[in-house]
Amino acid sequence: MTAEDRPANGQGCGCGARPTRRDVLALASVGGLEAVVGSLASSAFAEPADERPKRGDLLVPIDATEMRPLAPADIPAMPLLAWPMDPAQKIVRNGSRLNKVLLVALDPSMLVGATRERAAAGVVAYSAICPHAGCEVSGWIAGENIIECACHNSRYNPRDAAAVIDGPSPRALSALPLEIVDGKLVVAKPFIGRLGVIPG
């Protein structure tokens, strides 16, 4: 069988034909393309700015021009919004609004149940996104120490795991356990509970 008679794909001749230079280059280009696509896909799923808060992350104010990690003394007795920040790479995890954290300083003796273990020096942390319609939660009823979502008036008790007190919210705000390391507030565990809106 001559080269002209041999099938172009090398099949059906049983003659042990060797791959041509064109075959080798085609395979190499496909392999290279797969490697590039695989690399892009893995980086898309591991973007540090999109990742949820992780243990060891610091917290920085959302509106600050300087990314200075927050200490318990920096947190007022009313909500302060913050982003988690990777302490090694100094990457602020602000690629998703679900990473917004609501911090508030409370009297530690007034904390109830699991909230006592999740707080650090009286500072509690919750998701700043309301489960009802996805609005940002930052309202505060000072006389009652209650967190409020201004969109539809859902109210939460920050002393008791941000349990729903009133309004249409279907559940409590997700809690973010904290600890203190070198005088700074640090994420102790990932968010507890589902983030974002519950489909109706």
ZAZA-970555 format. One record per residue (C-alpha): x, y, z; residue number from 1. Coordinates in Angstrom, 1 decimal. Layout:
{px X, py Y, pz Z, seq NUM}
...
This chain:
{px 0.0, py 0.0, pz 0.0, seq 1}
{px 1.4, py 3.4, pz -1.0, seq 2}
{px 1.2, py 6.6, pz 1.1, seq 3}
{px -1.5, py 7.8, pz -1.3, seq 4}
{px -3.6, py 4.6, pz -0.6, seq 5}
{px -3.2, py 4.8, pz 3.2, seq 6}
{px -6.3, py 6.3, pz 4.9, seq 7}
{px -5.6, py 9.9, pz 6.1, seq 8}
{px -6.6, py 9.1, pz 9.7, seq 9}
{px -4.3, py 6.1, pz 9.9, seq 10}
{px -7.2, py 3.7, pz 10.6, seq 11}
{px -8.3, py 0.6, pz 8.7, seq 12}
{px -4.9, py -0.4, pz 7.3, seq 13}
{px -3.5, py -2.5, pz 10.1, seq 14}
{px 0.0, py -1.6, pz 8.9, seq 15}
{px 1.2, py 0.1, pz 12.1, seq 16}
{px 1.5, py 3.5, pz 10.4, seq 17}
{px 3.6, py 6.0, pz 12.3, seq 18}
{px 2.0, py 9.4, pz 13.1, seq 19}
{px 2.9, py 12.2, pz 10.8, seq 20}
{px 4.4, py 15.5, pz 11.9, seq 21}
{px 1.0, py 17.1, pz 11.3, seq 22}
{px -0.6, py 14.5, pz 13.7, seq 23}
{px 2.0, py 15.3, pz 16.4, seq 24}
{px 1.5, py 19.1, pz 16.0, seq 25}
{px -2.2, py 18.7, pz 16.2, seq 26}
{px -2.1, py 16.7, pz 19.3, seq 27}
{px 0.3, py 19.1, pz 20.9, seq 28}
{px -1.9, py 22.1, pz 20.1, seq 29}
{px -5.0, py 20.3, pz 21.5, seq 30}
{px -3.1, py 19.4, pz 24.7, seq 31}
{px -1.8, py 22.9, pz 25.1, seq 32}
{px -5.3, py 24.3, pz 24.6, seq 33}
{px -6.7, py 21.9, pz 27.2, seq 34}
{px -4.0, py 23.0, pz 29.7, seq 35}
{px -4.8, py 26.7, pz 29.1, seq 36}
{px -8.5, py 26.1, pz 29.5, seq 37}
{px -8.0, py 24.1, pz 32.6, seq 38}
{px -5.8, py 26.8, pz 34.1, seq 39}
{px -8.3, py 29.5, pz 33.4, seq 40}
{px -11.2, py 27.4, pz 34.8, seq 41}
{px -9.3, py 26.6, pz 38.0, seq 42}
{px -8.3, py 30.3, pz 38.5, seq 43}
{px -11.9, py 31.3, pz 37.9, seq 44}
{px -13.1, py 29.1, pz 40.7, seq 45}
{px -10.2, py 30.2, pz 43.1, seq 46}
{px -10.3, py 34.0, pz 42.7, seq 47}
{px -9.2, py 35.2, pz 46.2, seq 48}
{px -11.4, py 38.4, pz 46.0, seq 49}
{px -14.5, py 36.2, pz 45.5, seq 50}
{px -13.7, py 33.6, pz 48.1, seq 51}
{px -15.8, py 33.6, pz 51.3, seq 52}
{px -14.1, py 34.7, pz 54.6, seq 53}
{px -11.7, py 32.1, pz 55.8, seq 54}
{px -10.2, py 31.3, pz 59.2, seq 55}
{px -7.4, py 33.7, pz 59.9, seq 56}
{px -8.8, py 36.5, pz 57.7, seq 57}
{px -8.6, py 40.0, pz 59.1, seq 58}
{px -11.4, py 42.6, pz 58.8, seq 59}
{px -11.0, py 46.0, pz 57.2, seq 60}
{px -13.6, py 48.8, pz 56.9, seq 61}
{px -15.5, py 49.0, pz 53.6, seq 62}
{px -15.3, py 52.8, pz 53.2, seq 63}
{px -11.7, py 53.2, pz 54.5, seq 64}
{px -9.0, py 54.6, pz 52.2, seq 65}
{px -6.4, py 52.7, pz 54.2, seq 66}
{px -6.7, py 48.9, pz 54.6, seq 67}
{px -5.9, py 48.9, pz 58.3, seq 68}
{px -7.1, py 45.7, pz 60.1, seq 69}
{px -9.8, py 46.4, pz 62.7, seq 70}
{px -9.3, py 45.9, pz 66.5, seq 71}
{px -12.2, py 45.5, pz 69.0, seq 72}
{px -11.7, py 49.1, pz 70.1, seq 73}
{px -12.4, py 50.3, pz 66.5, seq 74}
{px -16.0, py 48.9, pz 66.5, seq 75}
{px -18.7, py 51.2, pz 67.6, seq 76}
{px -21.9, py 50.4, pz 69.5, seq 77}
{px -23.7, py 50.5, pz 66.1, seq 78}
{px -23.2, py 48.6, pz 62.8, seq 79}
{px -19.9, py 49.0, pz 61.0, seq 80}
{px -19.5, py 47.3, pz 57.6, seq 81}
{px -16.3, py 45.5, pz 56.8, seq 82}
{px -14.6, py 43.2, pz 54.2, seq 83}
{px -12.5, py 40.1, pz 55.1, seq 84}
{px -8.9, py 40.4, pz 54.0, seq 85}
{px -6.4, py 37.6, pz 53.3, seq 86}
{px -3.6, py 38.4, pz 55.8, seq 87}
{px -0.8, py 36.9, pz 53.8, seq 88}
{px -1.6, py 38.3, pz 50.3, seq 89}
{px -3.3, py 41.4, pz 51.6, seq 90}
{px -6.2, py 40.7, pz 49.2, seq 91}
{px -9.5, py 42.2, pz 50.3, seq 92}
{px -12.3, py 39.7, pz 49.6, seq 93}
{px -14.6, py 42.3, pz 48.0, seq 94}
{px -15.4, py 40.4, pz 44.8, seq 95}
{px -18.8, py 39.4, pz 46.1, seq 96}
{px -21.3, py 41.4, pz 48.0, seq 97}
{px -22.1, py 38.3, pz 50.0, seq 98}
{px -18.7, py 38.9, pz 51.8, seq 99}
{px -19.9, py 42.1, pz 53.4, seq 100}
{px -19.7, py 41.7, pz 57.2, seq 101}
{px -21.7, py 43.7, pz 59.7, seq 102}
{px -19.8, py 44.3, pz 63.0, seq 103}
{px -21.2, py 45.7, pz 66.2, seq 104}
{px -19.8, py 46.0, pz 69.7, seq 105}
{px -22.1, py 44.9, pz 72.5, seq 106}
{px -22.0, py 44.3, pz 76.2, seq 107}
{px -20.6, py 40.8, pz 76.5, seq 108}
{px -22.8, py 40.0, pz 79.5, seq 109}
{px -25.9, py 40.6, pz 77.3, seq 110}
{px -24.9, py 38.0, pz 74.7, seq 111}
{px -27.1, py 34.8, pz 74.5, seq 112}
{px -26.3, py 31.2, pz 73.7, seq 113}
{px -23.9, py 30.5, pz 70.8, seq 114}
{px -23.4, py 34.2, pz 70.3, seq 115}
{px -21.1, py 34.3, pz 73.4, seq 116}
{px -18.7, py 31.8, pz 71.8, seq 117}
{px -18.8, py 33.5, pz 68.4, seq 118}
{px -18.1, py 37.0, pz 69.7, seq 119}
{px -14.7, py 38.5, pz 70.5, seq 120}
{px -14.5, py 41.0, pz 73.3, seq 121}
{px -18.2, py 41.7, pz 72.8, seq 122}
{px -17.9, py 42.3, pz 69.0, seq 123}
{px -20.3, py 40.2, pz 66.9, seq 124}
{px -20.2, py 39.7, pz 63.2, seq 125}
{px -23.0, py 38.8, pz 60.8, seq 126}
{px -23.7, py 38.8, pz 57.1, seq 127}
{px -24.7, py 42.3, pz 55.9, seq 128}
{px -27.0, py 40.9, pz 53.3, seq 129}
{px -30.7, py 40.4, pz 54.2, seq 130}
{px -32.1, py 36.9, pz 53.4, seq 131}
{px -35.5, py 38.4, pz 52.5, seq 132}
{px -34.6, py 40.4, pz 49.3, seq 133}
{px -30.8, py 40.8, pz 49.4, seq 134}
{px -30.7, py 44.4, pz 50.6, seq 135}
{px -27.7, py 45.6, pz 52.6, seq 136}
{px -28.4, py 45.5, pz 56.4, seq 137}
{px -26.9, py 48.5, pz 58.2, seq 138}
{px -29.8, py 50.1, pz 60.2, seq 139}
{px -29.6, py 50.3, pz 63.9, seq 140}
{px -32.3, py 51.0, pz 66.6, seq 141}
{px -30.1, py 52.4, pz 69.3, seq 142}
{px -32.5, py 52.3, pz 72.2, seq 143}
{px -33.2, py 48.6, pz 71.7, seq 144}
{px -29.8, py 47.5, pz 70.2, seq 145}
{px -31.6, py 46.0, pz 67.2, seq 146}
{px -30.3, py 45.6, pz 63.6, seq 147}
{px -32.7, py 46.7, pz 60.9, seq 148}
{px -32.9, py 46.2, pz 57.2, seq 149}
{px -34.3, py 49.5, pz 55.8, seq 150}
{px -35.8, py 47.9, pz 52.7, seq 151}
{px -38.7, py 46.0, pz 54.3, seq 152}
{px -38.0, py 46.6, pz 58.0, seq 153}
{px -36.8, py 43.1, pz 59.0, seq 154}
{px -35.3, py 43.4, pz 62.5, seq 155}
{px -32.7, py 41.2, pz 64.0, seq 156}
{px -31.4, py 40.6, pz 67.5, seq 157}
{px -27.6, py 40.8, pz 67.4, seq 158}
{px -27.3, py 39.5, pz 71.0, seq 159}
{px -29.0, py 36.2, pz 70.1, seq 160}
{px -27.5, py 35.0, pz 66.8, seq 161}
{px -29.2, py 37.8, pz 64.8, seq 162}
{px -32.6, py 36.0, pz 65.2, seq 163}
{px -35.5, py 37.6, pz 63.4, seq 164}
{px -37.6, py 39.8, pz 65.7, seq 165}
{px -40.0, py 41.2, pz 63.2, seq 166}
{px -40.5, py 41.6, pz 59.5, seq 167}
{px -40.6, py 39.4, pz 56.4, seq 168}
{px -37.1, py 37.9, pz 56.7, seq 169}
{px -37.3, py 34.1, pz 56.6, seq 170}
{px -34.3, py 33.5, pz 58.8, seq 171}
{px -31.5, py 35.0, pz 60.9, seq 172}
{px -28.5, py 36.6, pz 59.5, seq 173}
{px -25.6, py 34.3, pz 59.0, seq 174}
{px -23.0, py 34.5, pz 61.8, seq 175}
{px -19.3, py 34.9, pz 61.4, seq 176}
{px -17.4, py 33.7, pz 64.4, seq 177}
{px -14.5, py 35.9, pz 65.5, seq 178}
{px -11.4, py 35.8, pz 67.7, seq 179}
{px -8.6, py 38.2, pz 68.6, seq 180}
{px -5.1, py 37.6, pz 67.4, seq 181}
{px -2.3, py 40.1, pz 68.1, seq 182}
{px -5.0, py 42.6, pz 69.2, seq 183}
{px -6.9, py 42.4, pz 65.9, seq 184}
{px -10.3, py 40.9, pz 65.0, seq 185}
{px -9.8, py 37.7, pz 63.0, seq 186}
{px -12.2, py 35.3, pz 61.4, seq 187}
{px -12.4, py 32.2, pz 63.6, seq 188}
{px -14.6, py 30.1, pz 61.3, seq 189}
{px -16.5, py 30.5, pz 58.0, seq 190}
{px -20.0, py 31.9, pz 57.9, seq 191}
{px -22.5, py 29.8, pz 59.8, seq 192}
{px -25.7, py 29.4, pz 57.9, seq 193}
{px -26.7, py 30.1, pz 54.3, seq 194}
{px -25.8, py 33.4, pz 52.7, seq 195}
{px -28.0, py 35.4, pz 50.4, seq 196}
{px -31.7, py 35.3, pz 49.6, seq 197}
{px -33.9, py 32.3, pz 50.0, seq 198}
{px -36.0, py 31.8, pz 46.9, seq 199}
{px -39.7, py 32.3, pz 47.6, seq 200}
